[in-house]
Amino acid sequence: MLPFTNKHVLIIVENLPVPFDRRVWQEANTLKDNGAKVSIICPKMKGYTASYEVIDSIEIYRHSLPLEARGAAGYLLEYSVALFWEFILSWKIFFKKRFHVIHGCNPPDLIFLVAIWFKIFGVKYVFDHHDINPELYIAKYNKKGFFYKVMLMCERLTFATANYSIATNESYKEIAVLRGKMPQDKIQVIRSGPKLDRLKLLPPDNHYKRGRKYLVGYVGVIGEQEGIDLLLESISFIVKTRSDIQFAIIGGGTDLEKLKQLTTLMKLNEYVDFYGRVPDDLLVAILNTSDICVNPDKPTEMNNLSTMNKIMEYMALKKPIVQYDLKEGRFSAQDASLYAKCGDTVDFAVKITELIDNNELRAKMSEYAYNRVLTVLSWDYESVKLTAFYDQVLFKR
């Protein structure tokens, strides 16, 4: 008998649909493979619009959301609608088959408002800490003030409600201990390691190079703190002296249209392709064609302390990287990356061209990247940690 047979885990995630949210989907499948029944509540978004769907024996309940929020009023509306549906759907699932754990994935730090009602019935709450929201607020608005204090309060209440928490890296674990007052023995670091059966090594498809010699790839959210505007400044510097590099930007987000317009204003359209959110097969095809990949995340405290999935996905596809010199980015990539001075778009551009023009260095970094994923960072290692952690959650009083 599998260890979690007859146990039911409800996962709630508010900011991305499943299975598009790869970390959540990997966690869900690991729990299912160990015998648990898994249900998921998440929003509807482009490409994921079915209200109810069963994929790989995992039940997915999706709810509508307003358009992606901008500003205080927009976020208030989005979070209120999300909480309403999470509350309704949680009870629907509970009456259908009682669950033993609610596994809440932020942002925002509000899912505890749903979980707290089920603790009356002995349901445990696991907080899966994906983003540090107070720092995210500063990154977006460059200020603290009232809403920053509200976010600190919500974060504290989340940790106070949680029976256990998951941190995506050691920096987040430190926040859980110092700011969340969470006992260390209730916290498990589980990184968002890539799953290698999804990120397959394939021959390049030069169609994506648009007739140029080289391709530089990016995948991730297209928002204010992701630094695509900084990347465009670096591209503008590069194309003043050479025209043999094409740039592929994969992902969606609140700033996608704004950045497309900026690209037009900067007269970079012929060098930059925005693909939006794409299926895995197209994402993998473009990244396999890329000669190097980039992470232009802005040097904010949020980005400094956060582990970005894109870094390890690049490495799983044997791609050398250029990024700004941030703490957790350096921990993940180590010698698989060159590190530009924080916020220096010219230095970032120089690092791109240095790497493009050095075949030997690219090859060395590619092998290092892939071996680090194979031996340290892949989901094969993190899934073992998740299974051991859930053994504690489900069976320890």
N, C-alpha and C positions, 0 to 999 in steps of 0.2 A: 504493500500500500504506500502511495506517495505521502510525504510528510504533511501536506496541508489539505488532504482529502477531507471533505465535509466542512471546510472553512470557506467563507465568502468575504471577499474584499471589494469595497466600493471605492473607486478612484474618481476624484473630482478635479477637473482641470478647467480653468476659466479662459485662458488667453489664446489657446490653440486647439484646433480639432484633432481628434485621434482617428486614424493612426498617423496623421501628419506629424504630431509631436513625437519624435522618435524616442526620446528618453522614456516618456510615459508608456509608449507601446512596448519597448523592451522590458520595462518593469512588469507590465501586465502579463506579457508572455512568459516571463520567468516564474511569476507566481502561478500562472495556469499550468505550466509544465511541471510544477511541484504539487499539483493536485487541487489547488484552490479554484473555486468559481470566482470569476472576475467580472465585475460590471463597471462601466465607465460613464460618467456624465461630462459632457464637453459642449462647446458652442458649435453651431453651424457656421461654416465659412466656405468660400469658393472651392468647389470640388468635393465637399463633404457636407451634403445638404439633407441626407436622409435622417428623419427623426429617430428612427430605430433601425439598427443593423447588427447582425451577428457576423463577426469576422474571426476565424480561427477559434471558434467556441467562446469568444469574448463578446458580451452584450454591450453595445454602445448606444447610449441615449443622448441625442443631440437637441439642443434648444436654440431658438433664435436669439440674436443680439442686435442692438442698434448698430449703425455703422461704426467702424473703429474710432474710438474716442480721441478727441483733442480738447484740452482745457478742462477746468474743474467741473463745469456743468456736464460735459460729455462723459467724463469718467464716472460721475455720480450716477448718470442715467445707465451707463453700461453695467456698472457694478450692481446697481439695484435690480436690474432685469436679470442679471446672471444669478444673483442670490435667490431671487424669487423662484426661478426655474430649478436651481440646484436643490432648494428646499422641497419643492413639490415632487420632483423626480426621485429624490432620496427616499421619501415616504412611499412612493409608488413601488420602488425596488424593494424596500424593507418589508412591505406587506406581501410582496410576491415571493421573496425568499430572504429571510433575515440575514443581514451581514454582520460580521464580527469586527471589522475594521473600516473606518473611513480614512483614506489616504488622500490628503489634500495637497494639491500642487499650486503654489503661488506663481505669479502675482494674480490678484491682490492678496493681502494678508487678512482676508475676511471670511474664508471658508470655515473658520472656527465657529462662526455664527450659525452654520448649519450643523456642524459636528456636535456642538454642545448639547443639543436636544437629544441626541442618540446616546450620549454617555449615561443618561438615566437608565438605559436598558443594557448597560454593560458594554457598549460598543467603544472600542479604543480609537483614539485619533492619532494618526501618524502625519506629521507635517513634513512635506518634502520641499525643502527650501531651495527654489530655483533662482530667485532674484532677491537682492537686498533692496527692498522698496524705498526706504529713506534715502539711500544713496542714488537710486534711480530717479527719485524726485529732484534731487540736486542736479543730476546730470541733465535732466530735461529742462529745468527752469532756472538753474544757476542761483538758487536762493534757498533759504530755510523757511522760517516763519511758521504760521499756523498749521498749514497742511503737512509740513514736515513733522511737526509735533504729533499730529493725528496719526501719521504713518508709524512713528515710533511707538505710539500707544497700541495700535493694532498689531504690530509685530510682537510687542510684549504680551498682549492678550492671547495671541496665537500660541506662543511658547508655553504660556501658563495653562492653556487648554490641552495642549498636546501631551499624550502619554510618552511618545517617543518622537524623535525628529531625525531626518536625513539631511546631511550637508553635502553639497556637491564638491567641496574641497576643504582644506584645512582652514582657510580664511573664514569661510562660512561657519565652520564649527566653532571658531573662536568667537564669532558674533553670537552664536547660540548660547555659549557659556557666559560671556561677559555682559551682553545686552539682554539676552533672553532668559538668563538665570536658569538655564537647563542643565541638569546634572550630566556630567560627561558620560556616564555609563548608559544614558538614555539616547545618546547621539551616535550615529554611524555615518562615516564619510563614504559615499558611493558616487563615484565620478560617472559622467555621461560617456562611458567608453563606447566606441563605435562597434557595430556588429559587422563582422567581415563578410558574412554571407549576403549582405545588402550592398556593401561597397566593394564591388568586384573590379579587379584590374582588367582593363580592356584596351585594345589598340586605339590610338587616337583617330578621331574623325575630323579631318582637316576642314570640313565644311564650316566648322565653328570659328575658324581662323580668318574667314572672310578674305582669303587671298594673301594674308600676311604670313610672315615667317613664324611668329611667336604668339602665344595666347596666355594672358594672365587672368586667372579665375578668382571669383569671389562668390561665396554663398552665405546667406544669413538674412536677418531681418533688415528691412530698409526703414530705419527710424533715425531720430535726431542724434542719438548717442553712438550710432554705429560708424560714423565717420566717412560715409560715402562722399560727402562734400569735400573732405580732406583728400580722399582718393582722387576725386576729379581735379583738384589743384595739382596733385602729383602727375596725373596724366597730362594735364596741360603743359607742365614743365617738360615732360618726356617728349611730347610730339613736336616741340620746337626744334628738336635736333634729329629726330628719327621718325620713320613712319612704318616700321616693320613689326609693331606690337599691337595686337587687338586685345580688348578687355571685355570679359563676359561677367555680368553682374546678375546673380540668381537670387531671387527672394522677393517677398512682398512686404508691405507695411505702410504706415501712415504717411511716409514721406516719399513714396515711390514717384508719384506724379510731379511733385515739387522738384525732385532731383532729375527727372527727365527734362523738365523745363530748364533747369540750370545747365544741364548738358548741352542743350540747344543754344542757350545764351553764350556758353563758353566755346561754341563751335567745335564740339567734340563728338557729334553724332556718328561720324564715320568710323570712329575708333572705339566706341562703347556700345555694347548691346545689353539692354535690360530685358531679361527673360521672364521676370515675375516669378510667382510660385509655380513650380513645375513638378511633374511626376519624378519619382526616383530614377527611372531609367534615363530620362533626359539629363537630370542633374549629374548622374554618374558619367554619362557620355561626355558632357562638357568638361567636367573636372579631369577626366582621363586624358582629354586633349590638351589641357592646360600645361604649359611648361613650368610655371610656378603659380602659387596661390597667395592671396594677400588677406590680411586682417587689419583694416585701418581704424579699428575701434578708437574712439577719442580717449585721451589719457585722463579719465575721470576716476574718482575713487570707486565708483560702481564697477567700471571695467577693469580697474587694477586688481580688484578682489574676486572677480568672477571668472569661472572657467568657461570658455566659449567652445561649444560643440564643433564649430567649423574647423578649429585647429586640429582636433583629433581626426576629423573626417578627411581633411587634406592629407594628414600623415598616413591614414589607412590606404590612401590612393597613391602613396609614394611621391607626394608633392613637397618640394622645398617651399618655404614660406618667408614672406616679409611682413613684419608687424611692428607696431610701436612697443617700446620696452616696458611692458607692464608685468606685474608680479606673477599672476597666475598664468598668463600667456607664456611667459618664459619657463615656468615650471612644466607646463604641458609639452612644449615644443623642444626646449633645450637646444641641442645642436642642429635641429631640423629647421631652424629659422635664423634669418638675419634680423637685427633689431635696430630700428631707426630711433633717433632722438624724439622724445615725446612731443607730438604736435608739429614737428618740423617736416612739412610736406616736401621740401626740396631733398632733404636727407632720405625720406621715404622713396622718392623717385630715383635717387642715386642708387639706393640699395636694390631696387627692382632691376635697373639696368646692369648693375654689377653682377647680379645673379643670372640674369638672362644671358649675359656675354661670357659666362664662365661655365662651360659644359662640365668640367671636372668637378667643380664645387657643387653644381646641381646634382650630379650623380651621387656624390658622397652624402649630401644632405638627404637625398631621396631614400637611400638605403638605411640611413640612421633613423629617419622618420618611420619607415615601415617596420623595422626591427623593434623600435620602442613600442609601437602599437601591439605587435605580436607578443612581446614578452612582458609588457607592463600595463598597457592602457586599454586593451580591448574589453568588450562587454563580457567575454568569457571569464575574466577575473572579477569584474564588478558584480556579475550575477551571483557568484558564490557568496560575496559579502551580503547581497540583498537576501538571499535564502537564509543565511545564518541570522541576520537581523530579524527577519520575520518569524523565525523559530522562537526568538525571544519575545516578540510582540504577541504572538498567538498563544504561547504556552506558559509564559512566565507571569505569575500573579503579582 
